[in-house]
Amino acid sequence: METVVKRGKAPRGLFNKKTYNTVELIDDVDERLDSLNSVSSAEPRQPKVELRPPMREEDPRERAAKRAAELRGHHGDNDSGTDVFYVNLDIIPDGWTYEWKRHTIYGQEDPAYQIRLANEGWTPVPVSRHPEMMPYNTTEQVIMRDGQILMECPTEIIVDRRNADMRKARDQVRHKEQQLAGAPDGTMTRDHAQVKPNIKKSFEAMPIPKD
C-alpha cells in the first residue's frame, strides 16, 4: 500500500517530489536527522594560537645603567652619601639661594626662630620641586633632614644682608682703633712712635664643632 504526501509543500532539499511509502519516509527522516546531529555534535573550533612570543624582560645591565644615569643627574659627580645636607648646585633656580635652617631641636620646634626666618625672607623649598630629595610617596610638603629644613631666599637679599654685616664689622674695628689711639683730654696724643699702639690685623677661620 502506498501513501501519497499531498498536504503542504515539503521543504526544498528535504523531500523530493515523489511518492514515499511509510517505511521509506521514516528511514529518510532518520538518516537526515542523524546527519544534522553529527554536524552539531562535532568538536568545537580550536582557539587561535597566539604566535607572538612573550615580551622579553629588560636586560639587568641596561636597567642598571639607566638607574645610574638618573642618580648621576640628581647628585652629580660628588658623593652625597657622606653628607646628608648635600645639595646639587645645578638644581637651584637662578636668582635664588638655598640654605639649611634649623627646624627642630630634640623634636621641638622654635616658633620665634621660624618667625625671624620669615621676616628675613626665607621660605621652605617645596617637595614638588625636588621630589628626589625626599623618600618616595612622602606626605611632607617641605624638604627636611635631621631637624633641618631646606629654605630659599632671593640672592639679592642675601648679598645686601652680607654687605651690611661686613660694614657693621668694619665699623666696630674702626671704633676700637680710635679708642686705643685716643688719649684723655689734657694729655698728649699717641701719635708719637714710642707711644703709638701697634695694632695688627689678621683673619682666621672659625673652628667648626664636630658634634
C-alpha positions in Angstrom: 0.0 0.0 0.0 1.4 3.4 -1.0 0.7 6.7 0.7 0.9 9.9 -1.3 2.0 13.0 0.6 -0.1 15.9 -0.7 -0.6 18.2 2.4 1.6 21.3 2.4 4.8 21.8 0.4 7.8 19.9 1.6 10.9 22.0 2.2 13.3 22.2 -0.7 16.1 19.7 -0.3 14.4 17.7 2.4 12.0 15.6 0.3 11.9 15.2 -3.4 8.6 15.4 -5.2 8.0 11.7 -5.4 5.8 9.1 -3.7 7.1 7.5 -0.5 5.8 4.6 1.5 5.7 4.9 5.2 8.8 2.9 5.9 10.9 4.8 3.3 9.7 8.1 4.7 10.7 7.2 8.3 14.1 5.9 7.2 14.8 9.0 5.1 13.9 11.4 8.0 16.1 9.4 10.5 19.0 9.5 8.1 18.8 13.2 7.7 18.4 13.8 11.4 21.5 11.7 12.1 23.4 13.8 9.6 22.3 17.0 11.3 23.1 15.7 14.8 26.6 14.6 13.7 27.3 18.1 12.4 26.0 19.8 15.6 27.9 17.4 17.9 31.2 18.0 16.1 34.2 19.1 18.1 34.3 22.9 18.8 36.7 25.0 16.8 40.0 25.3 18.5 41.0 28.8 19.6 43.5 30.7 17.6 47.1 30.0 18.8 49.0 33.2 19.7 52.1 33.1 17.6 53.6 36.3 19.1 56.3 35.4 21.7 56.0 36.9 25.2 57.8 40.2 25.8 61.4 39.7 27.0 62.3 41.2 30.3 64.7 44.2 30.2 68.3 43.3 30.4 69.5 43.8 34.0 72.7 45.6 32.9 70.7 48.0 30.7 68.3 48.7 33.6 71.3 49.3 36.0 72.8 51.7 33.5 69.6 53.7 33.2 69.3 53.9 37.0 72.9 55.0 37.4 72.3 57.8 34.9 69.3 59.0 36.9 71.3 59.1 40.1 74.1 61.0 38.5 71.6 63.5 37.2 70.2 64.0 40.7 73.5 64.1 42.6 76.2 65.0 40.1 79.8 63.6 40.5 80.0 64.3 44.2 79.5 61.5 46.8 76.4 62.8 48.5 76.2 59.7 50.6 78.7 61.1 53.1 76.8 64.4 53.5 73.1 64.3 54.3 72.9 68.0 53.7 74.4 67.9 50.2 72.5 70.0 47.6 73.4 69.8 43.9 74.0 73.4 42.9 72.6 72.7 39.4 69.1 72.3 40.8 69.0 75.7 42.5 66.9 78.2 40.4 68.7 81.3 39.0 68.5 84.3 41.3 67.9 82.2 44.4 70.0 80.9 47.3 69.3 77.6 49.2 70.3 77.1 52.8 69.5 74.6 55.5 67.9 76.2 58.5 67.1 74.9 61.9 63.6 73.4 62.2 63.5 71.4 65.5 65.8 70.8 68.5 65.3 67.4 70.1 62.0 67.2 68.2 60.7 70.6 69.5 60.0 73.5 67.1 61.1 77.1 67.8 58.3 79.3 66.7 60.2 82.5 67.4 63.1 81.4 65.2 60.7 80.5 62.4 59.1 83.9 62.6 62.6 85.5 62.4 63.4 83.5 59.3 60.1 84.5 57.6 60.9 88.2 58.4 64.3 87.8 56.7 62.7 86.5 53.6 63.3 82.7 54.0 60.6 80.3 52.7 60.6 76.5 52.7 61.6 74.7 49.4 58.6 72.6 48.3 59.0 68.9 47.8 57.2 69.1 44.5 60.2 71.0 43.0 62.8 68.4 44.1 60.9 65.1 44.8 64.2 63.2 44.6 65.4 64.7 47.8 62.7 63.1 49.9 61.5 59.5 50.3 59.1 58.1 47.7 55.4 58.8 48.4 56.3 61.1 51.3 53.5 63.1 52.9 55.7 66.0 53.8 55.3 69.3 51.8 58.8 70.6 52.6 62.3 69.1 52.5 63.7 68.2 55.9 66.7 66.2 57.2 67.9 65.6 60.8 65.9 68.6 62.2 66.9 70.9 59.4 64.7 72.4 56.7 65.8 73.5 53.2 64.8 77.1 52.6 65.3 79.6 49.8 65.7 83.4 49.6 66.4 85.8 46.7 70.2 86.1 46.2 70.0 89.9 46.1 68.6 90.0 49.6 71.4 87.6 50.8 74.1 89.9 49.2 72.6 93.0 50.7 72.5 91.4 54.1 76.1 90.2 53.9 77.3 93.7 52.8 75.5 95.2 55.8 77.1 92.7 58.2 80.6 93.5 56.7 80.1 97.2 57.1 79.0 96.7 60.7 82.0 94.6 61.5 84.4 97.2 60.0 82.8 100.0 61.9 83.3 98.0 65.1 87.0 97.5 64.3 87.5 101.2 63.5 85.8 102.2 66.7 88.2 100.0 68.7 91.2 101.5 66.9 90.1 105.0 67.8 89.7 104.0 71.4 93.3 102.6 71.5 94.8 105.6 69.7 92.9 108.2 71.6 94.1 110.0 74.8 92.2 111.6 77.6 91.6 115.4 77.4 94.5 117.5 78.6 97.1 114.8 77.7 99.4 114.3 74.7 98.2 112.4 71.8 99.5 109.0 71.0 100.8 109.9 67.5 104.5 109.5 68.6 106.1 106.3 67.5 107.1 105.4 71.1 103.6 105.6 72.4 101.5 104.8 69.4 99.7 101.5 69.8 100.8 98.7 67.5 97.7 97.2 66.1 97.9 94.1 63.9 95.0 92.7 61.9 94.6 89.0 61.0 91.8 86.8 59.8 91.4 83.3 60.9 88.7 80.7 60.0 86.3 80.0 62.8 86.5 76.5 64.2 83.6 74.2 63.3 82.5 71.9 66.1 82.5 68.3 65.2 79.3 67.5 67.2 
